[in-house]
Amino acid sequence: MIKSELVQRIAEHNPHLYQRDVENIVNAILDEITRALARGDRVELRGFGAFSVKTRDARTGRNPRTGETVDVSRKAVPVFKTGKEMRQRLNAAPIKGRVAAEA
Protein backbone atom coordinates (compact mmCIF):
# COMPACT_ATOMS: atom_id res chain seq x y z
CA MET A 1 0.00 0.00 0.00
CA ILE A 2 1.26 3.45 -0.85
CA LYS A 3 0.42 6.69 0.92
CA SER A 4 -2.28 7.73 -1.57
CA GLU A 5 -4.03 4.37 -1.09
CA LEU A 6 -3.87 4.81 2.69
CA VAL A 7 -5.41 8.27 2.39
CA GLN A 8 -8.14 6.93 0.12
CA ARG A 9 -9.02 4.07 2.50
CA ILE A 10 -9.15 6.36 5.53
CA ALA A 11 -11.35 8.79 3.59
CA GLU A 12 -13.69 5.92 2.59
CA HIS A 13 -14.02 4.82 6.24
CA ASN A 14 -14.67 8.42 7.33
CA PRO A 15 -17.11 9.93 4.80
CA HIS A 16 -17.58 12.98 7.02
CA LEU A 17 -13.97 14.03 6.23
CA TYR A 18 -12.76 15.49 2.95
CA GLN A 19 -10.01 13.52 1.24
CA ARG A 20 -7.73 16.58 1.25
CA ASP A 21 -8.16 16.85 5.04
CA VAL A 22 -7.29 13.17 5.48
CA GLU A 23 -4.20 13.70 3.30
CA ASN A 24 -3.17 16.68 5.46
CA ILE A 25 -3.60 14.60 8.62
CA VAL A 26 -1.57 11.67 7.26
CA ASN A 27 1.17 14.05 6.10
CA ALA A 28 1.20 15.80 9.48
CA ILE A 29 1.60 12.49 11.33
CA LEU A 30 4.40 11.29 9.06
CA ASP A 31 6.16 14.67 9.21
CA GLU A 32 6.02 14.69 13.00
CA ILE A 33 7.44 11.17 13.19
CA THR A 34 10.25 12.25 10.86
CA ARG A 35 10.99 15.39 12.91
CA ALA A 36 11.04 13.38 16.15
CA LEU A 37 13.48 10.87 14.68
CA ALA A 38 15.67 13.70 13.37
CA ARG A 39 15.84 15.05 16.95
CA GLY A 40 16.92 11.60 18.12
CA ASP A 41 13.62 10.82 19.84
CA ARG A 42 11.88 7.46 19.82
CA VAL A 43 8.27 7.31 18.57
CA GLU A 44 6.06 4.60 20.03
CA LEU A 45 2.56 3.88 18.77
CA ARG A 46 1.07 1.40 21.23
CA GLY A 47 -0.21 -1.75 19.57
CA PHE A 48 1.52 -0.80 16.31
CA GLY A 49 5.24 -0.45 16.92
CA ALA A 50 8.14 1.85 17.66
CA PHE A 51 10.34 3.95 15.41
CA SER A 52 13.88 4.76 16.50
CA VAL A 53 17.22 5.75 15.02
CA LYS A 54 20.38 3.65 15.09
CA THR A 55 23.79 4.87 14.10
CA ARG A 56 26.01 2.86 11.80
CA ASP A 57 29.71 3.50 12.35
CA ALA A 58 32.02 4.57 9.55
CA ARG A 59 33.63 1.66 7.76
CA THR A 60 35.66 0.69 4.76
CA GLY A 61 33.57 -0.79 1.99
CA ARG A 62 34.29 -2.15 -1.45
CA ASN A 63 32.98 -1.00 -4.83
CA PRO A 64 31.43 -4.20 -6.27
CA ARG A 65 32.11 -3.14 -9.85
CA THR A 66 35.80 -2.24 -9.55
CA GLY A 67 36.78 -3.96 -6.30
CA GLU A 68 38.28 -0.68 -5.11
CA THR A 69 38.00 0.12 -1.41
CA VAL A 70 35.89 3.12 -0.46
CA ASP A 71 35.28 4.90 2.83
CA VAL A 72 31.66 4.75 3.96
CA SER A 73 30.84 7.54 6.41
CA ARG A 74 28.92 7.20 9.66
CA LYS A 75 25.16 7.41 9.16
CA ALA A 76 21.87 7.32 11.02
CA VAL A 77 19.24 4.82 9.87
CA PRO A 78 15.59 4.58 10.90
CA VAL A 79 14.50 1.35 12.58
CA PHE A 80 10.97 0.04 13.10
CA LYS A 81 10.08 -2.65 15.61
CA THR A 82 6.57 -4.06 15.53
CA GLY A 83 4.45 -4.01 18.65
CA LYS A 84 3.19 -7.13 20.38
CA GLU A 85 -0.43 -6.58 19.32
CA MET A 86 0.53 -6.18 15.65
CA ARG A 87 2.66 -9.34 15.70
CA GLN A 88 -0.22 -11.28 17.26
CA ARG A 89 -2.70 -9.98 14.68
CA LEU A 90 -0.34 -10.78 11.80
CA ASN A 91 0.32 -14.29 13.04
CA ALA A 92 -3.38 -14.99 13.66
CA ALA A 93 -4.34 -14.21 10.06
CA PRO A 94 -3.50 -16.59 7.17
CA ILE A 95 -0.71 -15.24 4.99
CA LYS A 96 -1.89 -14.40 1.48
CA GLY A 97 -0.21 -16.42 -1.27
CA ARG A 98 1.56 -18.80 1.10
CA VAL A 99 1.21 -22.54 0.57
CA ALA A 100 0.00 -24.47 3.63
CA ALA A 101 3.22 -26.55 3.72
CA GLU A 102 5.31 -23.34 4.05
CA ALA A 103 3.30 -22.15 7.03
C-alpha positions in Angstrom: 0.0 0.0 0.0 1.3 3.4 -0.8 0.4 6.7 0.9 -2.3 7.7 -1.6 -4.0 4.4 -1.1 -3.9 4.8 2.7 -5.4 8.3 2.4 -8.1 6.9 0.1 -9.0 4.1 2.5 -9.2 6.4 5.5 -11.4 8.8 3.6 -13.7 5.9 2.6 -14.0 4.8 6.2 -14.7 8.4 7.3 -17.1 9.9 4.8 -17.6 13.0 7.0 -14.0 14.0 6.2 -12.8 15.5 2.9 -10.0 13.5 1.2 -7.7 16.6 1.2 -8.2 16.9 5.0 -7.3 13.2 5.5 -4.2 13.7 3.3 -3.2 16.7 5.5 -3.6 14.6 8.6 -1.6 11.7 7.3 1.2 14.0 6.1 1.2 15.8 9.5 1.6 12.5 11.3 4.4 11.3 9.1 6.2 14.7 9.2 6.0 14.7 13.0 7.4 11.2 13.2 10.3 12.3 10.9 11.0 15.4 12.9 11.0 13.4 16.2 13.5 10.9 14.7 15.7 13.7 13.4 15.8 15.0 17.0 16.9 11.6 18.1 13.6 10.8 19.8 11.9 7.5 19.8 8.3 7.3 18.6 6.1 4.6 20.0 2.6 3.9 18.8 1.1 1.4 21.2 -0.2 -1.7 19.6 1.5 -0.8 16.3 5.2 -0.5 16.9 8.1 1.9 17.7 10.3 4.0 15.4 13.9 4.8 16.5 17.2 5.7 15.0 20.4 3.7 15.1 23.8 4.9 14.1 26.0 2.9 11.8 29.7 3.5 12.3 32.0 4.6 9.6 33.6 1.7 7.8 35.7 0.7 4.8 33.6 -0.8 2.0 34.3 -2.1 -1.5 33.0 -1.0 -4.8 31.4 -4.2 -6.3 32.1 -3.1 -9.9 35.8 -2.2 -9.6 36.8 -4.0 -6.3 38.3 -0.7 -5.1 38.0 0.1 -1.4 35.9 3.1 -0.5 35.3 4.9 2.8 31.7 4.8 4.0 30.8 7.5 6.4 28.9 7.2 9.7 25.2 7.4 9.2 21.9 7.3 11.0 19.2 4.8 9.9 15.6 4.6 10.9 14.5 1.4 12.6 11.0 0.0 13.1 10.1 -2.7 15.6 6.6 -4.1 15.5 4.4 -4.0 18.7 3.2 -7.1 20.4 -0.4 -6.6 19.3 0.5 -6.2 15.7 2.7 -9.3 15.7 -0.2 -11.3 17.3 -2.7 -10.0 14.7 -0.3 -10.8 11.8 0.3 -14.3 13.0 -3.4 -15.0 13.7 -4.3 -14.2 10.1 -3.5 -16.6 7.2 -0.7 -15.2 5.0 -1.9 -14.4 1.5 -0.2 -16.4 -1.3 1.6 -18.8 1.1 1.2 -22.5 0.6 0.0 -24.5 3.6 3.2 -26.5 3.7 5.3 -23.3 4.1 3.3 -22.2 7.0 
